[in-house]
C-alpha cells in the first residue's frame, strides 16, 4: 500500500508541477503600461495601434472570466524530457478554477503503472488529481489526491518555500488576459496581419521580452526582494535564457483565440500553444466527493509513521 501511495504522490506532484510551470510563463500585470523606448516614426505608430487593439482585448477577456482551453507544450534539449504535453478542459480566472485533463511523457516519468492521462481540478486554492480506477482499488476507493499548496508550504516552515508555492498557486490558472498584459510590455510589439485560426478570421500580433523585462512586468515576482530578483535574473542569463517570444491571435470579438509562447535556453527550448474558445461560459467546477479523496499531507504523515518515508 505504501508503494501505491508513493506512486500516487509522484503523479500528483508531476501534474501540479506541469501546470504551475506553464502558468508561471503566462502571468502579467494589469495591462495598463506601454514601453516605447527605442521605437520611432512608423514603428512607434504601428506599436501604438497594436497596443490599442490588445488593450481592448485585455478588457474584454478580463470581463469574460472563463473559457475552454486546449494547450500543447513541446520541449526539447536537456532542460526537460523531450516530448509533448497536452491539456484540455475549462478554466475560470475570476475566481481562479480549472477542470482539465493532461496527458504526455511527463506522467510516464512518475513510474511504472502511472496513468496515461490525468484529470486535475483546481478550486478554492486546492488542487485535486484523479489517479484513476486502478490506483483507487489499491487505496480503499480513494481515487483523488488532494493537495493544498498553502498547507504544504506552511508545513515546510521555510519562508522561501512558502513564498514560492503560494506564488505558484496564484499562477496556476492559465489566464489569457494576463498573457495579453505581458505582451503589452514588449518594446517591439507589432501587428503581423490577418490569419485564420480554427477556420475563423483573426489578427496576429507578436512581441518579445527579455527575462529581465518579463520579471519587471510580472506581478508574481513582487514577492521577491530586489536582491532576490537580481539574483534570479543573473541566474537566468547565466543559463542562457534568451527571453520570451509571444504571439497572439485576436478574433473579431476582441478575444484571443490562440497564443504561442516560446522560450530558448542553453539547455533546450519550450513552446506552448494554446487555443481558447467559449468565452464567458460558466466554469462549473466542483470538488470531488470527500469519501473519494486522500489528503496529500495526511498521506505523508501516515507513511512516515510506517517508516516508509526513510525507505523512499
ZIGIBEL-V622680 format. One line per field, one symbol per residue. ss: DSSP state (h for helix, s for strand, l for the rest). phi: phi as a letter, one per 30 degrees, with the letter a starting at -180 (. if undefined). burial: 1 if it has 9 or more other ideal C-beta (glycine too) atoms within 8 Angstrom, else 0. A space follows every 10 residues. Layout:
ss = ???
phi = ???
burial = ???
This chain:
ss = lhhhhhhhhh hhhhhhhhhh hhhhllllll llllllllll hhhhhhhhhh hhhhhhhhhh hhhhlsssss ssssssslll llssssssss sssllsssss sssshhhhll llllllssss sssllsssss llhhhhhhll lllssssshh hhhhhhllhh hhhhhhhhhh hllllhhhhh hhhlllllls ssssssslls sssssssssl hhhhhhhlhh hhhllhhhhh hhhhhhhhll lllsssssss sllllsssss sssssllsss ssssssslll lllllllllh hhssshhhhh hhhhhllhhh hl
phi = .ddddddddd dddddddedd ddddcbcbcd iccbcbdica hddddddddd dddddddddd deddiaadbb bbccbajdda ddlbccbblb bbbaddbbbb cbbldddddd keidddbbcb cbahibcccd djdddddcbh icccccbced ddddddiced dddddddddd dddddddddd dddddddcea cdkdacbhic dbccbbabbd dddddddcdd dddcdedddd dddddddddj dcjbcbbbcc ddcibdcabb bcbbbddlbb bcccccahdi ddddcbddee dcccdedddd dddddciddd dd
burial = 0101111111 1101110111 0111111110 1000010010 0011011111 1011111111 1101111111 1111101010 0011111111 1110011111 1111111011 0001100111 1110011111 1100110010 0111111111 0110010000 1111111111 1111111111 1111111011 1000101001 0111111110 1011101101 1001000010 0110011011 1011111111 1001111111 1111100111 1111111010 1010100100 0111011011 0111000100 00
